[in-house]
Amino acid sequence: MGLQFQVFVQITVLLVSNIFLSVSSEEATTFIGNVHNRIASPITKESCEASPVECYQDPECNLDPQLVSEIASYKGVADRIISEVLQGPFKGRAYSDLEHFVDTFGPRFSGTPTLERAIDFMLDRMKALSLENVHAENVSIPQWVRGFEDADMLLPRKKKLNILGLGSSVGTPMGGLEADILVVKNFTELQQRAAEAYGKIVVYNAEFVDYLTTSEFRKRGAAEAAKVGAVASLTRSVGPLSLDTPHTGGTSYLEDVKKIPAACITIEDAELFQRFQNKEEGSLHLGETVRIRLVMNDYTLDPVISRNAIGDITGREVHPEKVLISAHIDSWDVGQGAMDDGGGVIITMAAVELLKSLNLRPRRTLSTVLWTGEEVGLVGAEAYLNEHRQELGNISVLLESDAATFRPLGLGFAGSQDAGCVIQEVSKLLAPLNASSYQTFEKISSDVDVFIPHGVPAISLRTDLTRRYWYHHTHADTLTVEDPEELDLCLATWAVTAYILSDISIALPRGASNNPYLIN
């Protein structure tokens, strides 16, 4: 009972201070009177509805109306942040910052000096913003090198093929290799035709379903093809649309299976190969043999040291919990890494700059983390997890933007149901941005997925993904795909979310419901 009263008083004090930011003195006086009356009387649905700020109550969540009212009281602050981005001095800032970043550094691949220069740039930026505790934490990352890559169809006619080797792929023998191909649509068909695969290049022509499902052919394709004696693996690019643009990404091998070269080809070429192989009656191509020459001078060097970049806005009160806001600073070695994940880096950095410019120092520490080595296996996030394992219980919530910075839809959440109820209420303050949708996931966004099994609540910025996989991991991931207005919307969404979750009177709950701010 004492704990309930303590939390209630904390919420009341914070609620009053937030109301003063957005209402007149007369309204504030009325509100203080209402709060006084609530202390002396039971909390009811009617008392929530009587609040001078907009007050929502999801019957499925059954949050204490006082907490709901507290979150709603941030409307004035949220609107102020939104206005600063959409109409004030931060309008267009995210796009101009992203332009400078990606045009200056280009792709920022793990193991390259370019990535380390980009990290130095952001560490200097954190210091210029007067963030506290600015530092880098060393991370050992793999160093895979893309050498000369070339492919040609030799039969039934000659054609140059656009390819991109997959990360971690071994190279071909000196001078390359030549082989006929076997086209399959899935792993089941590969097993059914295993006897035909020996000595051939296996081509996976799997139509795009969704990224997690279809990327399995990129990740496992080489290992599965090697099991049946294939000499190389080519995977149809993982996406719904192609302009003859191959897609890269990581592949993996099995310890007891021979490593064979692995690359992605374009959707157009995968479908061409399928048509050549088809033996349907009346087809123009009656089972014509396709032969390919493949050259991949790719190789792996010893791991090198990279760094996670970290800087804080120290909380105005002493609390053990903190909120992490993050993105990954590395990219693949093609395009500019503008969408993946330059935009995420920029809105994360701009969000903390915006809060500082508005003198909004949250109750808890808001820690900015720019992960390294995401594209080569989440190694930056894994390193942070291992280095800070004893502190995981003090991470109230971890935010990451790694789902492109297109039009924001809302927030994706992984965590307890109780915490999700709080996030839903916060999401409602994003309504002016048309970004108030809320969705739960078991996994939501690369780096944060490392922390979810350890009970850390996690949030991903959800955006309109219609165009994401047109450009994802391709040469087309450049500033051209970004829209200044959509970046502004993403920045506003990110800043509002980060501030409120760092400032509300409670840390997000974990596990079963036994919390004083939930009505049982």
C-alpha positions in Angstrom: 0.0 0.0 0.0 2.9 2.3 0.8 4.5 1.6 -2.6 1.2 2.4 -4.3 0.9 5.7 -2.6 4.6 6.6 -3.4 4.1 5.9 -7.1 0.8 7.8 -7.0 2.5 10.9 -5.5 5.3 10.7 -8.1 2.8 10.6 -10.9 0.8 13.5 -9.5 3.8 15.8 -9.2 5.0 15.0 -12.7 1.5 15.4 -14.1 1.1 18.9 -12.6 4.5 20.0 -14.0 3.6 18.8 -17.5 0.2 20.4 -17.5 1.8 23.8 -16.8 3.7 23.5 -20.1 0.5 23.3 -22.2 -2.4 25.0 -20.3 -3.3 28.4 -19.0 -2.8 29.3 -15.3 -6.6 29.2 -14.8 -6.7 25.7 -16.3 -3.7 24.6 -14.2 -5.4 25.9 -11.0 -8.5 23.9 -11.9 -6.4 20.9 -12.6 -4.5 21.1 -9.3 -7.9 21.2 -7.6 -8.9 18.1 -9.5 -5.7 16.3 -8.5 -6.3 17.3 -4.8 -9.8 15.8 -5.0 -8.4 12.6 -6.5 -6.0 12.1 -3.7 -9.0 12.2 -1.3 -11.3 10.1 -3.4 -11.1 6.8 -5.3 -9.7 6.8 -8.9 -12.6 6.2 -11.3 -13.1 6.3 -15.1 -15.1 9.5 -14.6 -12.2 11.2 -12.9 -10.0 10.3 -15.9 -12.6 11.8 -18.3 -12.8 14.9 -16.2 -9.2 15.7 -16.7 -8.5 19.0 -18.6 -6.1 17.1 -20.9 -7.1 14.4 -23.3 -7.4 11.1 -21.4 -7.5 7.7 -23.0 -8.3 4.4 -21.3 -7.9 1.1 -23.2 -10.3 -1.4 -21.4 -8.0 -4.3 -22.3 -5.0 -2.7 -20.7 -6.8 -1.5 -17.6 -4.1 1.1 -16.7 -4.6 3.2 -13.6 -6.4 6.3 -14.9 -3.9 8.5 -13.0 -1.0 7.1 -15.1 -3.1 7.4 -18.3 -3.7 11.1 -17.4 -0.1 11.6 -16.7 0.9 10.4 -20.1 -1.8 12.4 -21.8 -0.5 15.5 -19.9 2.6 15.3 -22.1 0.5 16.5 -25.1 1.8 20.1 -24.7 5.4 18.9 -24.7 4.8 16.5 -27.6 3.1 19.2 -29.7 6.0 21.6 -29.0 8.5 19.0 -30.2 6.5 18.3 -33.3 6.1 22.0 -34.1 9.8 22.5 -33.7 10.5 19.9 -36.4 7.6 20.5 -38.8 7.4 24.3 -38.6 10.5 25.5 -36.7 14.3 25.6 -37.0 14.6 21.8 -37.2 12.4 21.6 -40.3 14.5 19.9 -43.0 17.4 19.4 -40.6 17.4 15.5 -40.8 17.6 15.5 -44.6 20.4 18.1 -44.7 22.3 16.2 -42.0 21.8 12.9 -43.8 23.0 14.5 -47.1 26.2 15.6 -45.5 26.8 12.3 -43.7 26.2 9.9 -46.7 27.8 12.1 -49.3 30.9 12.6 -47.1 31.4 9.0 -46.1 29.4 6.8 -48.6 29.1 3.2 -47.6 30.4 2.4 -44.1 31.3 -1.3 -44.3 32.6 -3.2 -41.3 36.4 -3.5 -41.2 37.0 -0.4 -43.3 38.7 2.9 -42.4 35.6 4.7 -43.7 33.4 3.2 -41.0 35.9 4.3 -38.3 36.0 7.9 -39.7 32.2 8.0 -39.6 32.3 6.8 -36.0 34.8 9.5 -35.1 32.6 12.1 -36.8 29.6 11.1 -34.7 31.7 11.0 -31.5 32.8 14.6 -32.3 29.2 15.5 -33.0 28.1 14.1 -29.6 30.8 16.3 -27.9 29.7 19.3 -29.8 26.2 18.8 -28.6 27.5 18.7 -25.0 26.3 15.2 -24.4 27.7 13.7 -21.2 29.8 10.5 -20.9 30.7 10.5 -24.6 32.9 7.6 -25.3 33.5 4.6 -27.6 33.5 1.0 -26.6 35.8 -1.4 -28.6 34.2 -4.2 -30.6 36.0 -7.0 -32.5 34.3 -7.3 -35.8 34.8 -9.7 -38.8 36.6 -8.3 -41.9 35.2 -9.7 -45.1 36.5 -8.2 -48.4 34.6 -8.0 -51.6 37.1 -8.5 -54.4 36.5 -8.6 -58.2 33.2 -10.2 -59.0 32.0 -11.1 -62.5 29.4 -13.5 -64.0 28.3 -14.4 -67.5 25.7 -16.7 -68.9 27.5 -18.7 -71.6 24.6 -20.9 -72.8 22.0 -20.9 -74.3 23.3 -17.5 -75.3 25.7 -15.0 -73.9 24.6 -12.4 -71.4 26.3 -10.3 -68.7 24.9 -11.0 -65.3 24.8 -8.5 -62.4 25.8 -10.1 -59.2 26.8 -9.2 -55.6 28.7 -11.7 -53.5 27.2 -12.4 -50.1 28.9 -11.4 -46.9 31.3 -14.1 -45.6 31.2 -15.9 -48.9 34.3 -17.7 -50.0 35.8 -17.0 -53.4 35.8 -19.1 -56.5 39.0 -21.0 -57.5 41.6 -18.9 -59.4 40.2 -18.0 -62.8 36.6 -18.7 -61.7 34.4 -21.7 -62.3 32.0 -22.8 -65.0 29.0 -25.0 -64.5 25.4 -25.7 -65.6 22.7 -24.5 -63.2 19.7 -26.1 -61.4 16.9 -23.7 -60.6 14.8 -24.5 -57.5 12.1 -22.5 -55.8 12.7 -23.7 -52.2 14.7 -26.1 -50.1 12.1 -28.8 -50.5 12.5 -28.8 -54.3 16.3 -28.9 -53.8 16.0 -32.1 -51.7 13.6 -33.6 -54.3 16.1 -32.9 -57.1 19.3 -33.5 -55.1 20.6 -36.0 -57.6 20.6 -33.3 -60.3 22.5 -30.8 -58.2 25.9 -32.4 -58.0 28.5 -30.4 -59.8 26.1 -27.6 -60.6 25.4 -24.1 -59.5 22.1 -24.0 -57.6 19.9 -21.0 -58.3 17.2 -20.2 -55.7 14.3 -18.5 -57.5 12.1 -17.9 -54.4 9.5 -15.2 -54.9 9.4 -12.5 -52.2 7.0 -13.3 -49.4 8.4 -11.2 -46.6 11.9 -10.4 -45.6 12.4 -12.8 -42.7 10.9 -15.7 -44.7 12.6 -15.1 -48.1 16.0 -14.1 -46.7 16.5 -17.7 -45.4 17.5 -18.6 -49.0 20.3 -16.0 -48.9 21.4 -17.0 -45.4 21.2 -20.8 -45.7 21.3 -21.3 -49.5 25.0 -22.0 -49.9 25.2 -24.5 -47.0 22.1 -26.4 -48.2 23.4 -26.5 -51.8 26.8 -27.7 -50.7 25.1 -30.6 -48.9 23.9 -32.0 -52.2 27.2 -31.4 -54.0 26.7 -28.0 -55.7 29.7 -26.0 -56.6 28.1 -22.5 -56.0 24.9 -20.9 -54.9 23.0 -18.0 -56.5 20.0 -16.5 -54.8 17.3 -14.4 -56.3 17.5 -10.9 -54.7 15.3 -10.6 -51.6 12.8 -8.0 -52.6 9.5 -7.5 -54.5 11.0 -5.2 -57.2 14.2 -5.0 -59.2 15.7 -2.7 -61.8 18.4 -5.3 -62.5 19.7 -4.5 -59.0 21.2 -7.4 -57.1 20.9 -7.5 -53.4 23.6 -8.4 -50.9 23.5 -9.5 -47.3 25.1 -12.1 -45.1 25.3 -15.9 -45.7 26.3 -18.6 -43.3 28.1 -21.9 -43.5 28.1 -25.1 -41.5 31.2 -26.4 -39.9 31.0 -29.9 -41.4 29.9 -28.8 -44.9 32.1 -27.6 -47.6 32.0 -23.8 -48.2 31.0 -22.8 -51.7 30.8 -19.4 -53.3 27.5 -17.5 -52.7 26.1 -14.5 -54.5 22.8 -12.8 -55.3 21.5 -12.3 -58.8 18.7 -10.0 -60.0 15.1 -11.0 -60.0 15.1 -10.6 -63.8 17.9 -13.1 -64.3 16.5 -15.6 -61.8 13.2 -15.6 -63.7 15.0 -15.9 -67.0 16.9 -19.0 -65.8 13.6 -20.5 -64.6 12.0 -20.0 -68.0 15.0 -21.6 -69.7 14.7 -24.6 -67.4 10.9 -25.0 -67.7 9.8 -28.0 -69.7 6.1 -27.3 -70.0 4.3 -28.4 -73.2 4.1 -25.6 -75.7 6.9 -23.6 -74.1 9.3 -21.8 -76.4 12.3 -23.1 -74.3 12.2 -26.8 -74.1 14.6 -27.5 -71.2 17.6 -25.5 -72.6 20.8 -25.9 -70.6 22.0 -22.8 -68.8 25.7 -22.6 -68.2 27.4 -19.9 -66.2 30.9 -18.6 -65.6 31.4 -17.2 -62.1 34.4 -15.3 -60.8 34.4 -14.1 -57.1 37.7 -13.0 -55.6 36.2 -12.5 -52.2 38.0 -13.3 -48.9 38.0 -13.0 -45.2 40.8 -11.4 -43.1 41.4 -11.5 -39.3 38.9 -9.5 -37.2 39.6 -5.9 -36.5 38.6 -3.4 -33.8 35.6 -1.1 -34.4 33.6 0.8 -31.8 30.1 1.5 -30.5 29.6 5.2 -30.1 27.8 6.3 -26.9 26.7 9.7 -25.4 24.2 10.6 -22.8 21.7 13.3 -21.7 22.1 12.7 -18.0 18.8 12.5 -16.2 17.8 15.4 -14.0 17.0 13.0 -11.2 19.0 10.1 -9.8 17.4 6.9 -11.1 19.0 3.6 -11.8 17.0 3.1 -15.0 17.9 4.6 -18.3 16.5 4.7 -21.8 18.6 3.8 -24.8 17.9 5.4 -28.2 19.9 3.8 -31.1 20.7 3.0 -34.7 23.5 1.2 -36.5 26.2 3.3 -38.1 27.7 0.6 -40.4 26.2 -0.4 -43.7 26.9 -2.7 -46.6 29.6 -1.8 -49.1 27.1 -0.8 -51.8 25.1 2.4 -52.3 25.5 5.0 -49.6 23.7 3.3 -46.7 21.3 6.2 -46.6 18.2 4.1 -45.8 20.0 1.4 -44.0 20.8 2.8 -41.6 22.0 6.4 -42.2 18.5 7.8 -41.7 18.2 6.0 -38.4 21.5 7.4 -37.2 20.6 10.9 -38.2 17.1 11.0 -36.6 18.6 9.5 -33.4 21.3 12.1 -33.2 18.9 14.9 -34.2 16.4 13.8 -31.6 18.8 14.3 -28.7 20.0 17.6 -30.2 16.4 18.7 -30.4 15.7 17.9 -26.8 18.7 19.8 -25.7 17.8 22.8 -27.8 14.4 22.9 -26.1 16.0 22.4 -22.6 14.1 19.2 -22.1 16.3 17.2 -19.8 14.3 14.0 -18.9 13.9 12.5 -15.5 16.1 9.5 -16.5 19.3 9.3 -18.5 18.7 9.1 -22.2 21.7 7.3 -23.7 22.4 7.4 -27.4 24.1 4.3 -28.9 25.3 4.0 -32.5 26.0 0.3 -33.0 28.8 -1.0 -35.1 28.9 -4.3 -37.0 25.2 -4.8 -37.3 25.3 -6.0 -41.0 28.0 -8.6 -40.2 26.2 -10.3 -37.4 24.9 -7.8 -34.7 28.4 -7.9 -33.2 28.2 -4.4 -31.8 25.0 -5.1 -30.0 26.4 -8.5 -28.7 29.5 -6.7 -27.4 27.4 -4.1 -25.6 25.2 -6.9 -24.1 28.3 -8.7 -22.8 30.0 -5.6 -21.5 26.8 -4.3 -19.7 25.2 -7.6 -18.7 24.9 -6.6 -15.1 23.1 -3.4 -16.1 20.4 -4.9 -18.3 17.8 -4.7 -15.5 18.3 -1.0 -15.5 17.4 -0.4 -19.1 13.8 0.8 -18.9 13.4 0.5 -22.7 15.7 0.2 -25.8 14.7 2.1 -29.0 16.2 1.4 -32.4 15.4 2.9 -35.8 16.5 0.3 -38.4 13.4 -0.1 -40.5 14.1 2.7 -43.0 13.1 6.3 -42.5 10.1 6.5 -44.7 6.7 7.7 -43.6 6.3 6.7 -40.0 3.3 4.6 -39.0 3.9 4.2 -35.3 5.8 2.0 -32.8 6.6 -1.7 -32.8 7.0 -3.1 -29.3 8.5 -6.3 -27.8 8.1 -6.8 -24.0 5.5 -7.5 -21.3 1.8 -6.8 -21.9 1.8 -4.3 -19.1 4.7 -2.3 -20.7 2.8 -2.5 -24.0 -0.2 -0.8 -22.4 2.1 2.1 -21.4 3.5 2.3 -25.0 0.0 2.4 -26.4 -0.8 5.4 -24.4 2.4 7.2 -25.5 1.6 6.3 -29.1 -1.6 8.3 -28.9 0.5 11.5 -28.6 1.8 10.8 -32.1 -1.6 11.3 -33.7 -0.7 14.7 -35.1 1.9 12.9 -37.2 -0.5 10.1 -38.2 2.0 7.8 -36.5 0.0 6.5 -33.6 -0.4 2.8 -34.7 1.0 0.2 -32.3 2.0 -3.4 -32.9 3.6 -6.1 -30.9 6.4 -8.4 -32.2 8.5 -11.2 -30.8 11.3 -9.6 -32.9 11.2 -6.1 -34.1 14.6 -4.8 -35.3 18.0 -6.3 -35.7 20.2 -5.0 -32.8 17.5 -4.8 -30.2 16.6 -8.4 -30.8 19.8 -9.3 -29.0 18.4 -7.8 -25.8 14.8 -9.0 -26.0 15.5 -12.6 -24.7 17.0 -11.0 -21.6 13.8 -9.2 -20.7 14.7 -5.7 -22.0 11.6 -4.0 -23.4 12.3 -2.8 -27.0 10.8 -0.4 -29.5 11.3 -0.1 -33.2 10.2 2.8 -35.3 7.6 1.4 -37.7 7.5 2.9 -41.1 5.8 2.3 -44.5 7.9 -0.5 -45.9 6.4 -0.4 -49.3 9.6 0.8 -50.9 12.2 -0.5 -48.4 13.0 -3.8 -50.2 13.2 -2.2 -53.6 16.5 -0.6 -52.4 17.6 -2.7 -49.4 21.2 -3.9 -49.5 21.6 -2.7 -53.1 23.5 0.0 -55.0 20.2 2.0 -55.0 20.3 2.7 -51.3 21.3 6.3 -51.7 20.0 9.7 -50.6 17.8 9.8 -53.6 15.4 7.3 -52.0 14.8 9.6 -48.9 12.1 12.3 -48.6 12.8 15.4 -46.5 9.2 15.6 -45.2 9.2 11.9 -44.2 12.5 12.3 -42.4 11.0 15.2 -40.5 8.0 13.0 -39.5 10.4 10.2 -38.3 12.5 12.7 -36.3 9.4 14.1 -34.6 8.1 10.6 -33.8 11.5 9.5 -32.4 12.1 12.6 -30.3 8.6 12.6 -28.7 8.8 8.9 -27.9 12.3 9.1 -26.5 11.6 12.1 -24.3 8.3 10.8 -22.8 9.7 7.3 -22.0 12.7 8.9 -20.4 10.6 11.3 -18.3 7.5 9.5 -17.1 7.3 8.7 -13.4 7.6 4.9 -13.8 10.0 2.6 -15.6 8.4 0.1 -18.0 7.3 -3.1 -16.2 8.7 -6.5 -17.0 7.1 -9.9 -16.5 3.7 -10.6 -14.9 1.4 -7.9 -13.7 2.0 -7.0 -10.1 2.6 -3.3 -10.5 0.9 -0.5 -8.5 0.0 1.4 -11.7 -2.2 -1.4 -13.1 -5.7 -2.0 -11.8 -5.9 -5.7 -10.8 
